[in-house]
Amino acid sequence: MVGEEMTFKQMLDRLEEIAQTLEREDLELEKGLELFEEGVGLLRESKKRLADARGKVERLLGSIEEEVRGEELAFEEKAEDMNQNY
């Protein structure tokens, strides 16, 4: 399965599988290199997905903070108006 077709969990599971296989002493060099290359590809894809997710979370948090600031400003303006009327 190509990393782009896998879920994040599937990629982590496959990376664990690869690591366990690479730790075996009876592994042939060619197979080890093949697995290592696959692991590097999966690692790159998983890091990309994490960065994308982090960016999305930061954007969502930023929009929430903007909403809260807007509500705070509106509340402060109402409070000032009320104080000026009395």
C-alpha positions in Angstrom: 0.0 0.0 0.0 1.4 3.4 -0.9 1.6 5.9 2.0 -0.8 8.3 0.3 -3.5 5.6 0.2 -3.1 4.6 3.8 -4.7 6.1 6.9 -2.3 7.7 9.4 -2.9 4.8 11.8 -2.1 2.3 9.0 1.2 4.2 8.3 2.2 4.1 12.0 1.4 0.3 12.1 3.4 -0.3 9.0 6.3 1.7 10.3 6.3 -0.4 13.5 6.2 -3.5 11.3 9.2 -2.3 9.3 11.2 -1.4 12.4 10.6 -4.8 13.9 11.6 -6.5 10.7 14.8 -4.4 10.4 15.8 -5.4 13.9 16.1 -9.0 12.8 19.6 -10.3 12.4 18.8 -12.7 9.6 17.4 -10.0 7.2 19.0 -9.9 3.8 20.7 -6.6 2.9 18.5 -6.0 -0.2 15.3 -6.6 1.7 16.5 -4.4 4.5 17.3 -1.5 2.1 13.9 -2.0 0.5 12.1 -1.8 3.8 14.2 1.1 5.0 13.3 3.0 1.8 9.6 2.3 2.4 9.9 3.4 6.0 11.5 6.7 5.0 8.7 7.3 2.5 6.1 6.6 5.2 7.8 8.8 7.7 7.9 11.7 5.3 4.2 11.3 4.5 3.2 11.0 8.1 5.3 14.1 9.0 3.5 16.0 6.2 0.1 14.9 7.5 1.0 16.0 11.0 2.1 19.4 9.8 -1.1 19.7 7.7 -3.2 18.8 10.8 -1.2 21.2 13.0 -1.8 24.0 10.5 -5.5 23.2 10.4 -5.8 23.2 14.2 -3.9 26.5 14.4 -6.2 28.1 11.8 -9.3 26.9 13.7 -7.9 28.2 17.0 -7.1 31.5 15.3 -10.6 31.9 14.0 -12.0 31.0 17.5 -9.8 33.6 19.1 -10.9 36.2 16.5 -14.5 35.5 17.3 -13.9 35.8 21.1 -12.0 39.1 20.6 -14.9 40.4 18.5 -17.4 39.4 21.1 -15.2 41.0 23.9 -15.0 44.2 21.9 -18.7 44.3 21.3 -19.3 43.7 25.0 -16.9 46.5 26.0 -18.5 48.9 23.6 -22.0 48.1 25.0 -20.6 48.6 28.6 -19.1 51.9 27.6 -22.4 53.1 26.0 -24.2 52.1 29.2 -21.8 54.0 31.4 -22.1 57.1 29.2 -25.8 57.0 29.4 -25.8 57.1 33.2 
